């Protein structure tokens, strides 16, 4: 049962991120009015809680002062959960400084009562990694304004879908023998994501936390070797052999993480650099201010694995991707919208309704695969990973539900209109841009037409050569995919698959 709170909204910057997407519904359940900021509001508008009467979803960007100040107007307090350490951002520290400065300035102008910031743990007197230095610097920039800032400093967050947990999971799952850097024995004090969320909400409700800095972590200090051992035990895996060596630099570690796990080198490197720093709580005042059951590493890992097995991952590190491809990708756009594109359009007609076929369409990728020639898709994923791309290992956040912005292997969900339309944007390494869409159109006599359209906008001569090189495979792979979707749906094929005429060039 919730209690009605102050009607002034609580602002959440970073609402589409790993922590923000979990915090928003908890704030709503606690009775707060919430204003969620997103550069792409569509990533939030299909969430189960998106229609909550106390929720406002606003479009804005912390790097745009005008949009940020407009979004903050009328709010009482703000959560700052923004981090620019994502693929495509070359200098995440400089970007984070600018964003934090904008936040401090806007909060001061609008006289907010409090900012709550989730930063990184680490001894500020030591030589911190670039990543941990940046997290500390963001807190300092936020505090340059007059609005009190509450800072929570956390080390590794253990939870289904977190980048750190995914690195741990894939390394242990895939490598019975691990050659590791010396940081394997670095002291650390991780914390379960549920404990983090409890502290975040508690800081809004406990006046004694206003303006304070608090270290948060599980009760005991451990190390990454022990975490790997615990994970293997909880996952039911044989004991892993871990061999530390002195020659693996953070750069080499990041490339290894890139190849073995879904986390790209651009994110893995700053994380690997941070693993060299001991991240241990220097104080524990918050334990008395905001009491709760603090999970040890074993319980936090067990809960994360339970969520993964039940396909109930609420948010993931992969959610940070953009969902705004060029205009050319939208079906029906003229050829001049973004240049000359090419497409492969096919259809199959089934004795079914869109509702009967949709579950098979929306389950594509991840554990389900692509319904035909999965070995070819796997090979494409390996080649992409070797070229520095995301590959297939990201999988899916959930095998049963899709939201705009979700990652599906090396695709990004652009649009979902259940049970009619799904559009995916290719995030694999390509000499151009590509989308893959599925549309279900009801016909007369209880039939439905499933359209599958692959579109490609080439970049230069290499793009043209790539398109013509893969064309011979389309007949087999895409026809097989349509057949596979039909089989998975359990419906009868009336005709097709066959090419569609009059679409594209």
N, C-alpha and C positions, 0 to 999 in steps of 0.2 A: 504494500500500500504506500503510495507516494503522498508527500506533503507539498502543498502549493508554496512556492518560493517567491522571492522578490520578482516582480514581473519584468524588470530590466534584464535583457538577454545576457547570457554568458557567451562570449565570443570565442570561437575555436579556429585558430589559424593552423592549417595542416589537417583539416578534417578528412581529407581523402587518404592520409597516410596510415601507416601501420597502427600507431597508437590512437590517432585522432578518430579513425573509423570505429574504434571500439569504445572510445570515451564518450562520443556524442550520444549513443543510445542509453548509456548508463546515466548520463546527466539528465536525460529526458525521464528515465525511470525514477530518478531521485526528485523529480518535480520542478526542475529548472527550465526556464525558457532558454533556448539555444539558438545562436546565429552561427552557422557553419560557412566558412569561407572556402571557395574552391575556384581555381582558374577554369576548370571544366565542370560546371554544376551537374552536367549529365551523369557524372560518375557517382553522384549521391542520390539523384532523383529516383532511381529504381531500387534503392535499398529498402528493406522491409519497414524501416522506421521513417522513411522520407516524407510520409504524409502526416506525421505526428502534428497535432494542432499547436504544439509549443515550439516547433522547429521552423527556422527560416534558413533557406539555402541561398546564399548570395554569391554573385560572381565578383572576383577581385583577385589581386595579386599583391603580395607583400613588397614586390619590387616596384609597384606603381603607387606612389604616395596618395594620389587623388582617389583611386578606387579603394585603397585601404582605409583612408579616413572616412569615406562615405560608408563603408561597410561597418566600421566601428561605432558610428554615431548612435548614441542612446544605450550603449552597453555598460554594464556595471564592472565586469572583470573580463580578463582574456587569458586563454591558454595559448602559449606560443610553442607549437610542435613542428616547426618548419626546419628542414635540413636540405641543403642543396647538393649533398653528396649523391648525385644520381648520374647515370650515363649522359654525356652531352654537355655537362658543365665542367669546363676546364679548371677554373679556379674556384672551388666550392667555398673556400674560406673567405675570399673577397666578396662573393655573392651573399654569403651569410652575414657578413658585416653590414653590407648595405641594407639587407632586409631587416636586420635587427634594429638598425638606426631608424629606418622608416617606422617600425613598430613603436619604438620608444617615443618618437616625435608625435605620432598620431595619438597614442595613448595619453600623452601629456596635454595635447590640444583639447582632447575630449574629456579630460579629468577622470580617467578610469581609477577605480579603487585599488586594483591589484592586477599584476601580470604573473602567471604561473608558467615556469619554463622547465622543461625536462632536458638536462644537459648530461655531460659525461663525467664519470668518476676518474680520479687520478690525482696524484700529489702535485699541486701547483708549483711546488718548489723544485720538482724534478724536471728532467728534460723530457717533456711530453712529446708524443707523436703529433704530426701536423693535424690529424683528425681531432685528437683530444684537446690540443691547443685551441682549435677553432671552436669546439663546444664551450670551452671556458671563456673564450673571447666574446662569444655571443651573449653570455650572461652578463659580462662586464658592460657591453654596449647597451643592453636593455636597461641596465642600472644607471646609465648616464642621465636618464630622464628623471623627473620627480615622482613618477608612479612607483610605489613599492613593488619589488620583484621577489617572488618566492622561487628559489632554485632547488630542484631535486637533481642530485647527481647519481647516475646509475651506471653500472658496468654492463656486462652482457645481460640482455633481457631474454629469458627463456620462455618461449611461447610459440605455438604453431604459427608458422608464417614469418617469424622474424628473421632478418638476414643472418644474424649470428647463429641462431638455432639451425637454420638451413645449412650453413657451412658445416656445423658439427654433425648434423644428421647425414648429409651426403658423404662426408669423409668417412665416417664410421660404417655406414651401410655398404659403401663400395670398395673399401680398402681393408682387407684382412691384415695387411702389413703396411704400416705407414712410416715413411721416412719424413721426419718432422724437424722444424727448426728448434732451437733451444728454448723458444718461448713456451714450449709445451708444459714446462714446469713453473711458469710465471704465476705468482699468487693472484687470485681473482676472487671476487665476491659477487656472483651473479644474483639475479632476482627474477622471480616469476612474473609474467605479464599481469596476472590478476592482482598481485601485490602492488605493482606500479600503479595500476588504475585506482586501487583503493587509496593510495597516497595522493594521487592527483585530485581526486574528488574531495578528500579530506582537507587538503590545503585551501579549498574554497570555503570550507565550513568552520575551520578552526582559526580564529583571529590570531592566535599565538604564532602561526606559521608565516604571517604576512611579513615580507621583507627578509626572511631568513634563508639560509642555505643549509640543505640537509643531505647527508649521504644516505642512500638507500641500498640495501642488499640483504641477502639471506643471512642467517645468524653466523654461519661458519665460513672461514676462508678455505678455498680449495685451489685447484689449478686445472688447466685444460686437459692434462693427461687423465686426471680423475674424472672429469666430466665425460670424456670419451669412454672410459671404462663403465661409468654408470649408464650412459646411453646404450652401450652394447648389451648390458644386462637387461635393461628395461625393454629393449627391442627384441630380446630373445636371440641375440647373435652370439657366435663364439667369441671368446676373448680375443681382442685385437692386439697384435704385436706392434708396439710403438718404439721407433728407433730415432732418438734425437741426434742431429748432426749440426756442426757449427757453420756449415757453408751455405745454408739456405737463407738468402737475404729476403727482406720483405717483398722486394720486386719479384724474385723467383717464387716465393710463396704465393703471391697473388696470381701468377700465371698458373701454378699448380691448382689453386682453388678454382680458377676460371675453368680449367679443363675438367675437373672432377665434380664440381657443384654447379648449381644454376647461377651463382653470383658472379657477375662479370668482373674482369680484372680492374676496371675503373673504380668499382666499389670495394673489391677484395683487397686492393693494395693499402688504402688508408686503414682498413680494419686490421689487416695483418701487421701494419706498423704499430697500431695501438696495442696489439697483443704482447709486444715487448715490454710495455709499461705495467708494473703492478697496479692493479685497480682494486683497492681495499678501502673500506669505509674508515674514515678517520674519527668519526663520532657517530652516535646513534640516538640523538635526542628525539628524533621523530618517532621512535618506537614507543615512547611514553605519551607523546602528544596524540598520535593516531594509532592506537593499538589494533592489531589484527593477527591472524595466524600467518606467520611468515613461512612459506614453503621452503624446504631445503631443495637442493638441486635434483635429487631423485624424484621427489613428488612433482616438481615443476616439469621435469622431463616426461614423467608418466602422464600428466595431464595434457601436455602438448601432443604426445603420441596418441592419446585417446581421441583428441580432436581430429587429428589427421585420419585415423582409422574410421571415424564416423563421418568423414567429409563435412566437418563443421568448422572449417577455418574461417573466422569472421573477417580477417584482413590479412594482407601479406605484404612483404617488402616489394613485391612486383607491382603493387597498386600505384606506384609513383609515376608510371609511364604516361605520356601524353595520349590524347585521343582525338587529335585534330588533323587528319590527313588533308591533302590538297583537294580543291573542289573537283578535280577531274574524276575522283574516285566515286562520286555520288551517282548512282544510276540515273540516267536521264540527262546528265549534263552534256552540253554540246562539246564537240571535239576541241574547241578553242579554249575551254575552261582552264587547261593547264598544260597544253601541248598535245601531241598526237599519242594516243594510248592504243594498246592492243588488248583484245580480250578473247577468252575462250568461254563460250556460253553454251550450256547444255541443260537438258530437262528430262524428267521422267514423270510419267503420269501413274498415279496409284489409286486404288479403290480405298479411299480413306478420307478423313477430314484433316485439316491442319493440326488440330489438337492431338490426333493420333500419331502424327509423324514428328511433331516438334521435339519430343523427348530425345529421339535419336539424333536429330540435327544439333540440338543444344548440348549434347554430351560429347561432341567431337573433341579429339585431342586428349592429352593427359593419359590416364590409364586406359581409356577406350581406344585411343589411336585414331587412325584416319580411314578405317573400314576396308582398306585395300592397300596392298603393297607397303605395309608398315615398315618393311626393311628398307625400302627406298626413302621413306620419310626419315627413318633413323640415320641412314647414310647422309642425307642432306643436313640433318642436325649436327652430325659429327663434323662435317666439312665446315659448317657455319661456325662451330665452336673453335675449330682450328684457325679460322680466319678472324677470330676476335668477336664473333657474334654471340647471341644469347643461346643458340641451340635449342634442343627439345627439352632440356632438363628442368626448365622452370615448371613444367607441368601445368596444373590448374589449381586455383585456390579451392574450388569445390567441383566435384564431378556432376553435381545435380542442379546447380544454379549458376546464372551468369549475370554480371552487371557490366555496364559500360566502364571501360578502363581495366577490366580483368585481363590478366595475361593467360594465354593458352599456348604453351610451348613457345614457339617463336612468332606468335601472333598476338595482337592486342585487340580486344573487343571494342569496336567503334560504336556500334548501335545494336540494341536488342529490342525487338518488338514482338513479345510473346503473344501468339504462337505463329507469327508470320514472317519475321525477318531477322537475320543475323548477318552482321558485317564484321570481318576481321581484317586488320591492317598488318602487313608483314613487317616484323622487326628484325628479320634475318639480314645478313649482309647481301646486298643486291646492287647491281649497277642500274638502279632505278627505284621506283616505288611500286608496291603491289597490294591489291586487296582481294579478298575472297568473300563472296556473299552468297547467302542462301535465302530464297524467298518461296513461300508456300502460298499458292493461289487456288482458292476453291473453284471448281468447275461444276457444270451441271451433272446430274445423275450420280451424285455421291462420289465424285472424283476430285482429286487434288493434283495440281502441277507443282512439282518441286524444281525450282530453277537454281542452277549453280553457275555463278559468273565469276571467273578469274580475270582481273584487270591488271595491266602492267603499263607503267609510264617509264619508258627507257631513258637512261642517261647516257647520251653519246653513242658512239659506234659500239662500244662494249655492251651497252644495254640492248641494242638491236641484235647483236650476235647471241647474247644470252637468251633472248626470247625465242629466236629461231632454233637454238640448240635444244631447248626444253620442249618445244612444240610436239616432237614425235612421241614424247612420253604422256602427253595430256590425254590422248585417246584412251589409253589403258588405265592411267591413274584416276582420272576424273570420272570416267564411266564406271570404273570399279568402285569408286567412292559412292556414287549414286546408288548402285546396286547394293552396296553394303548398308547404306542408310535405310533402304527399303527393307532389307532382311532384318535389320535391328529393330525396325518399327513393327515387324510382323504383318505388314500389309501386302496385298496382292498388286503386282505390277501390271498395269493395263498396256502401257507402251513405253518405249525408250529403254535406256538412255539414248538421246539423239541430240545433235547440235541444234542450237536455236539460231534463227536467221534474223537479220536486221538489227543486231545489237553491236555497237562498237564499230571498228574500222573494217 
